[in-house]
Amino acid sequence: MSQEKIHGQPVSDEQVRAWADEAESGYDVTTLRRRGRPSAGDGPGTVVPVRLDAATLKALTERAREEGLANRSEAIRAAVRAWAHVA
């Protein structure tokens, strides 16, 4: 096996086998569903690509920072919800 790394640390064949054994024994699905990115509303979200010019993107980033939003995605969701009158 090639010398794969996780967080800069080499991963041994024994570790890969241990992970495979763990996976094959099964996981608690309810625990796994709580992990990962939080939902963006009432359920799973759909990615909607949007192109913005540099001036709009800069204004969006600044406004998000001023309002204490975590990132531009949060700002875009807030703006769309307000425009669409969605709580």
C-alpha positions in Angstrom: 0.0 0.0 0.0 1.2 3.5 -0.7 2.0 5.7 2.3 -1.4 7.4 2.7 -1.7 10.1 5.3 -4.5 11.6 7.4 -3.8 15.0 9.0 -0.1 14.4 8.0 0.2 11.1 9.9 0.9 7.8 8.0 -2.0 5.3 7.9 -1.0 1.7 8.3 -2.5 -1.3 6.7 -3.5 -2.5 10.2 -5.5 0.8 10.8 -7.3 0.4 7.4 -8.2 -3.2 8.3 -9.5 -2.0 11.7 -11.6 0.7 10.1 -13.0 -1.9 7.6 -13.8 -4.3 10.4 -15.6 -1.5 12.3 -17.6 -0.6 9.2 -18.5 -4.1 8.5 -19.8 -4.6 12.0 -22.3 -1.8 11.4 -22.9 1.7 12.7 -25.7 3.3 14.6 -27.6 5.1 11.9 -29.2 7.6 14.2 -25.8 8.7 15.4 -24.5 9.1 11.9 -27.4 11.2 10.8 -26.6 13.9 13.4 -23.2 14.4 12.0 -22.2 16.6 9.1 -23.5 19.9 7.9 -26.7 21.2 9.5 -29.8 21.4 7.3 -30.5 24.7 5.7 -34.2 24.9 6.5 -36.9 22.2 6.8 -34.9 19.4 5.3 -32.1 18.6 2.9 -31.0 21.5 0.7 -30.5 21.8 -3.0 -27.4 23.5 -4.3 -28.3 26.4 -6.6 -25.2 27.9 -8.4 -25.3 31.7 -8.7 -22.9 34.0 -10.5 -22.2 37.3 -8.9 -20.0 40.1 -10.2 -17.1 41.3 -8.0 -18.9 44.4 -6.6 -21.9 42.4 -5.6 -19.8 39.7 -4.0 -17.8 42.3 -2.1 -20.9 44.0 -0.8 -22.4 40.6 0.2 -19.3 39.6 2.1 -19.1 43.0 3.9 -22.8 42.9 4.8 -22.5 39.3 6.1 -19.6 40.3 8.3 -21.4 43.4 9.6 -24.5 41.4 10.5 -22.4 38.7 12.2 -23.4 36.0 9.8 -21.1 32.9 9.6 -20.5 33.1 5.8 -21.8 34.3 2.5 -24.1 31.3 2.1 -25.9 32.3 5.3 -26.3 35.8 4.0 -27.7 34.6 0.7 -30.2 32.3 2.4 -31.3 35.2 4.7 -31.7 37.5 1.7 -33.7 35.0 -0.3 -35.9 34.1 2.6 -36.7 37.8 3.2 -37.4 38.4 -0.5 -39.6 35.3 -0.8 -41.3 36.0 2.5 -40.2 32.7 4.0 -39.7 32.5 7.8 
